[in-house]
Amino acid sequence: MFDEYGDVVARIDMGYDQLRVGIEYDGPQHWTDPAQRDRDIDRYTALLDLGWTIIRVTSQLLRNRQGTFVGRVVTALQAAGRRP
C-alpha cells in the first residue's frame, strides 16, 4: 500500500484492494518482540489513515473459530461496499 506521496506504507498479507479491506496474520513475534509490535502499530495506523479496514487474525482464531473469522471478513466487505 502506498501513501499520497507514493511511499510504501505496508504490504498486507491478504486484501481486497478495491474495497480497502485487508487481513493480517499476527504470529507470536507480533506480540513478543517489542520492536515488531511498534512497527505493527505504526503500519496499522497508517493503513487506517488511508481508509483501510484491517482484520487481524491469530492461529487460534484460524484453527478454532473459522466461523468468527469468515463473519468478520463478510461484515467488513459488506461495510466497505457501502462506503462513499
C-alpha positions as CSV (number, residue, x, y, z in Angstrom):
1,M,0.0,0.0,0.0
2,F,1.2,3.5,-0.8
3,D,0.5,6.8,0.8
4,E,-0.4,10.0,-1.1
5,Y,3.3,10.7,-1.7
6,G,3.9,7.3,-3.3
7,D,5.8,6.0,-0.3
8,V,5.3,2.4,0.7
9,V,3.2,2.2,3.9
10,A,2.7,-1.6,4.1
11,R,2.4,-4.9,2.5
12,I,-0.6,-6.7,3.8
13,D,-0.9,-10.4,3.9
14,M,-4.2,-10.6,2.0
15,G,-6.6,-7.9,0.9
16,Y,-9.3,-6.6,-1.3
17,D,-7.7,-3.5,-2.9
18,Q,-10.8,-2.1,-4.4
19,L,-12.7,-2.3,-1.1
20,R,-9.7,-1.4,1.0
21,V,-10.2,-4.4,3.3
22,G,-7.0,-6.2,4.5
23,I,-6.4,-9.3,6.5
24,E,-3.2,-9.5,8.6
25,Y,-2.0,-12.7,10.3
26,D,-0.2,-11.9,13.6
27,G,2.1,-14.7,14.6
28,P,3.8,-14.9,18.0
29,Q,6.6,-12.5,17.1
30,H,4.0,-9.7,16.7
31,W,3.2,-10.0,20.4
32,T,6.6,-10.9,21.9
33,D,9.0,-8.7,20.0
34,P,8.7,-5.0,21.2
35,A,10.3,-3.7,18.0
36,Q,7.9,-5.7,15.8
37,R,5.0,-4.5,17.9
38,D,6.0,-0.9,17.4
39,R,6.3,-1.3,13.7
40,D,2.9,-3.1,13.6
41,I,1.2,-0.2,15.5
42,D,2.7,2.4,13.1
43,R,1.7,0.4,10.0
44,Y,-1.8,-0.3,11.2
45,T,-2.4,3.4,11.9
46,A,-1.0,4.4,8.5
47,L,-3.4,1.9,6.8
48,L,-6.3,3.2,8.8
49,D,-5.4,6.8,7.7
50,L,-5.5,5.6,4.1
51,G,-9.1,4.3,4.6
52,W,-8.3,0.6,5.0
53,T,-10.2,-1.7,7.3
54,I,-7.8,-4.3,8.8
55,I,-8.9,-7.6,10.2
56,R,-6.2,-9.1,12.4
57,V,-6.1,-12.8,13.0
58,T,-4.1,-15.3,15.0
59,S,-3.5,-19.0,14.6
60,Q,-6.0,-19.7,17.4
61,L,-8.7,-17.8,15.5
62,L,-8.0,-19.6,12.2
63,R,-7.8,-23.0,13.8
64,N,-10.7,-22.9,16.3
65,R,-13.1,-20.2,15.2
66,Q,-13.3,-20.2,11.5
67,G,-16.9,-19.0,11.5
68,T,-15.9,-15.9,13.5
69,F,-13.1,-15.2,11.0
70,V,-15.4,-15.6,8.0
71,G,-18.0,-13.4,9.7
72,R,-15.6,-10.6,10.3
73,V,-14.4,-10.7,6.7
74,V,-18.0,-10.7,5.3
75,T,-19.0,-7.9,7.6
76,A,-16.0,-5.8,6.6
77,L,-16.6,-6.4,2.9
78,Q,-20.3,-5.5,3.2
79,A,-19.5,-2.3,5.1
80,A,-16.8,-1.4,2.6
81,G,-19.2,-1.8,-0.3
82,R,-21.4,0.9,1.3
83,R,-18.6,3.5,1.6
84,P,-19.0,6.6,-0.4
